[in-house]
């Protein structure tokens, strides 16, 4: 199956399009806003037009076989419509509704029949029970949520998620990174996370990949994709859920997945050089950290901070995460003092492991101190830790107005 059809369709049929405020209308509105240049074919026998486009009573009457068909229908109506679309010659499809394998044996049989059609006709299917695919780089979308402002969306992070809601959460804050692709894959009847991960590894616009995993259906394929990502120096950040019995039951009723053993998954990630995180905040933070021009090549950390207490905190955090914080050599400490423009009082004391230039935050010369060659002479990477967000290069007290704080590049661009 060629995934290019799903990620870069030349034409899209919206089966279940409507003038009412429904999924079918939102998808067409999103395609208009994002700048999709190919034909969009609304399909609904009840409308002559939808959003100014000719609406067709069925997919057999479209001027051409669409590349992709999206199904904005109840699961009870999908099979007949999917069969007709397959006979018309579609090469890709997205099914949004639930009610398939995650809802019992009847739903599983329905899902299996659709999967069999996909295998027979070589149709690349995303879903069912998913939110689809967003591709801001190539300006197309089969993503369920309506796009309000597409301009800030594009970036270098690719997301593969078995949860659609997590994708929505990521899209509410675009201040630190944007996206090459977002894939919400749901029940994975025909294509699974390993297929989408492998595609993003080869995608030239994707530099970092984030995976939210409930289950890994084909571990060998997933591990092979991780190896290829590591070989191409593309970090893969993975957040796996299903550590408790209740969570595993929730996964079964969410996407019909078997959570599997968490320790085995963690071992696989370590073996194949992926980065595992344990919560959503860490997931977003690590994706943001991967935006740095240079990435750490080891586990030796240098710290610049204005607080002895924060130096102590970072030492505890580093130890808990198997990071080294080596004492800086005397000549490098002298360089730091020279860049700062004075020698802090605490420089006469021994502060094992951290570089703690203790002085008022409003006068701390962060830009100059951050130019010290810590990473090349002592540590693999350096971090600046402060008790307050740095507002500007001007000296401002931490109690002053935040009216000059930098504005976020974009927030809440997707409803």
Residue pairs with C-beta under 8 A, 6 or more apart in sequence:
1 118
1 122
1 123
1 124
1 190
1 191
1 195
2 91
2 124
3 124
3 191
3 195
3 196
3 199
5 67
5 68
5 91
5 92
5 124
6 68
6 92
6 94
6 124
6 126
6 133
6 142
7 133
7 135
7 138
7 181
7 199
8 135
8 138
8 140
9 38
9 66
9 67
9 68
9 92
9 140
9 142
10 38
10 67
11 38
11 39
11 40
11 41
11 64
11 66
11 67
11 68
12 31
12 36
12 38
12 39
12 40
12 41
12 66
12 67
12 68
12 69
12 70
12 140
12 142
13 40
13 41
13 42
13 43
13 59
13 62
13 66
13 68
13 69
13 70
13 85
13 90
14 24
14 27
14 28
14 40
14 41
14 42
14 43
14 50
14 70
14 72
15 24
15 43
15 44
15 59
15 69
15 70
15 71
15 72
15 73
15 81
15 85
16 22
16 23
16 24
16 43
16 44
16 71
16 72
16 73
17 24
17 25
17 27
17 28
17 42
17 43
17 44
17 47
17 50
17 55
17 72
18 24
18 25
18 44
18 46
18 47
18 50
18 72
19 25
19 47
19 50
19 51
22 72
23 72
23 96
23 144
24 42
24 44
24 50
24 72
25 50
25 51
26 144
26 145
26 146
27 70
27 72
27 141
27 142
27 144
27 146
28 40
28 42
28 50
28 51
28 53
29 51
29 146
29 147
30 141
30 143
30 145
30 146
30 147
31 40
31 140
31 141
32 51
33 147
33 148
33 149
33 150
34 136
34 139
34 140
34 141
34 147
34 150
35 139
35 150
36 139
36 140
36 141
37 139
38 67
38 140
39 63
39 64
39 66
40 53
41 53
41 56
41 59
41 62
41 63
41 66
42 49
42 50
42 51
42 53
42 54
42 55
42 56
43 55
43 56
43 57
43 58
43 59
43 62
44 50
44 55
44 57
45 57
45 58
47 55
48 54
48 55
49 55
56 62
58 84
59 66
59 69
59 81
59 84
59 85
59 88
59 90
60 84
60 87
60 88
62 88
65 88
65 89
65 90
66 85
66 88
66 90
67 90
67 91
67 92
68 90
68 91
68 92
68 93
68 94
68 142
69 82
69 85
69 90
69 92
69 93
69 94
70 93
70 94
70 96
70 132
70 142
71 78
71 81
71 82
71 93
71 94
71 95
71 96
71 97
72 96
73 81
73 97
74 97
74 99
75 97
75 98
75 99
75 100
75 107
75 110
75 128
76 99
78 95
78 97
78 110
78 114
78 128
79 110
79 113
79 114
82 93
82 95
82 114
82 117
83 117
85 93
86 117
86 121
86 123
90 123
91 122
91 123
91 124
92 123
92 124
92 125
92 126
93 118
93 123
93 124
93 125
93 126
93 127
94 125
94 126
94 127
94 130
94 132
94 133
94 142
95 114
95 125
95 126
95 127
95 128
95 129
95 130
95 189
96 127
96 128
96 129
96 130
96 131
96 132
96 144
97 128
97 129
98 128
98 129
99 107
99 110
99 129
100 107
100 108
100 110
100 111
100 114
100 128
100 129
100 187
100 189
100 256
101 107
101 108
101 111
101 112
101 187
101 189
101 256
102 129
102 187
102 252
102 253
102 254
102 255
102 256
103 253
108 256
111 128
111 187
111 189
111 256
112 189
114 125
114 128
114 189
114 190
115 125
115 189
115 190
117 123
118 124
118 125
118 189
118 190
119 190
123 190
124 190
124 191
125 189
125 190
125 191
126 132
126 133
126 142
126 183
126 184
126 185
126 186
126 191
127 185
127 186
127 187
127 189
128 186
128 187
128 189
129 186
129 187
129 255
130 144
130 164
130 184
130 185
130 186
130 187
131 143
131 144
131 145
131 164
131 167
131 168
131 184
131 186
132 141
132 142
132 143
132 144
132 184
133 141
133 142
133 143
133 181
133 182
133 183
133 184
134 141
134 142
134 143
134 147
134 153
134 167
134 179
134 181
134 182
135 141
135 180
135 181
136 150
136 153
136 154
136 155
136 178
136 179
136 180
137 154
137 180
137 181
137 205
139 150
141 147
143 182
143 184
144 164
144 184
145 168
145 171
145 414
145 415
146 414
146 415
147 153
147 413
147 414
148 413
148 414
148 415
149 410
149 413
150 413
152 174
152 178
152 409
152 410
152 413
153 171
153 174
153 178
153 179
153 413
154 178
154 179
154 180
155 174
155 177
155 178
155 179
155 180
156 177
156 178
156 180
156 205
156 206
156 207
156 208
156 291
157 177
157 178
157 179
157 180
157 206
157 207
157 208
157 209
157 210
157 287
157 290
158 179
158 180
158 181
158 182
158 183
158 200
158 203
158 206
158 208
158 209
158 210
159 167
159 170
159 179
159 181
159 182
159 183
159 209
159 210
159 211
159 212
160 183
160 185
160 193
160 196
160 197
160 200
160 209
160 210
160 211
160 212
161 167
161 182
161 183
161 184
161 185
161 210
161 211
161 212
162 184
162 185
162 186
162 188
162 193
162 212
162 213
162 214
162 215
162 255
162 257
163 184
163 212
163 214
163 254
164 184
164 186
166 212
166 280
167 182
167 184
168 414
169 280
170 179
170 182
170 210
170 284
171 179
171 182
171 413
171 414
172 411
172 412
172 413
172 414
173 284
173 408
173 411
174 408
174 409
174 410
174 411
174 413
175 408
175 409
175 410
175 411
176 288
176 291
177 208
177 287
177 288
177 291
180 200
180 203
180 205
180 206
180 207
181 200
181 203
181 205
181 206
183 196
183 200
185 191
185 192
185 193
185 196
186 255
187 255
187 256
187 257
188 217
188 255
188 257
192 217
192 218
192 221
193 211
193 213
193 216
193 217
193 222
194 216
194 217
194 218
194 221
194 222
194 224
194 225
195 221
197 209
197 211
197 222
197 225
197 226
197 229
197 236
198 221
198 224
198 225
198 228
200 206
200 209
201 209
201 225
201 228
201 229
201 232
201 234
202 228
206 234
207 234
207 290
208 234
208 235
208 237
208 287
208 290
208 291
209 229
209 234
209 235
209 236
209 237
210 236
210 237
210 238
210 239
210 283
210 287
211 236
211 237
211 238
211 239
212 239
212 241
212 283
213 238
213 239
213 240
213 241
213 265
214 240
214 241
214 242
214 251
214 254
214 255
214 257
214 259
215 242
215 251
215 255
215 257
215 258
215 259
215 260
216 222
216 260
216 265
216 268
217 257
219 268
222 268
223 268
223 271
223 272
226 236
226 268
226 269
226 272
226 273
226 274
227 272
227 273
229 235
229 236
229 274
230 236
230 272
230 273
230 274
235 274
235 275
235 286
235 290
235 295
236 274
236 275
237 274
237 275
237 277
237 283
237 286
237 287
237 290
238 269
238 274
238 275
238 276
238 277
239 276
239 277
239 278
239 279
239 280
239 282
239 283
240 262
240 265
240 266
240 276
241 247
241 251
241 259
242 248
242 251
242 259
242 260
242 262
243 262
247 259
248 258
248 259
251 257
251 258
251 259
252 258
252 259
266 276
269 275
269 276
270 276
275 286
277 283
277 286
294 375
295 381
296 380
296 381
297 380
298 379
298 380
298 381
299 322
299 323
299 324
299 380
300 323
300 324
300 325
300 326
300 378
300 379
300 380
300 381
301 314
301 318
301 323
301 324
301 325
301 379
301 380
301 381
301 382
301 383
302 325
302 326
302 328
302 355
302 374
302 375
302 378
302 379
302 381
302 382
302 383
303 311
303 314
303 325
303 354
303 355
303 356
303 382
303 383
303 384
303 385
304 336
304 355
304 357
304 366
304 369
304 370
304 372
304 374
304 382
304 383
304 384
304 385
305 311
305 314
305 354
305 355
305 356
305 357
305 384
305 385
305 386
306 356
306 357
306 358
306 359
306 360
306 361
306 364
306 386
306 387
307 356
307 358
307 385
307 386
307 387
308 346
308 351
308 356
308 358
310 385
310 386
310 387
311 351
311 354
311 355
311 356
311 385
313 385
314 325
314 354
314 383
314 385
315 325
315 353
315 354
317 323
318 324
318 325
325 353
325 354
326 353
326 378
326 379
327 352
327 353
328 336
328 355
328 374
328 378
329 377
329 378
332 372
332 373
332 374
332 377
332 378
333 347
333 355
335 372
335 373
336 355
336 357
336 369
336 372
337 343
337 344
337 347
337 357
339 365
339 368
339 369
339 371
339 372
340 357
340 359
340 365
340 368
340 369
341 365
341 368
344 357
344 358
344 359
345 358
346 356
346 357
346 358
347 357
355 374
357 364
357 369
361 386
361 387
361 388
361 398
362 395
362 396
362 397
362 398
363 395
364 386
366 384
366 386
366 390
367 393
370 382
370 384
372 382
374 382
375 381
375 382
387 398
388 398
389 405
391 402
391 404
391 405
391 406
392 404
392 406
394 404
396 404
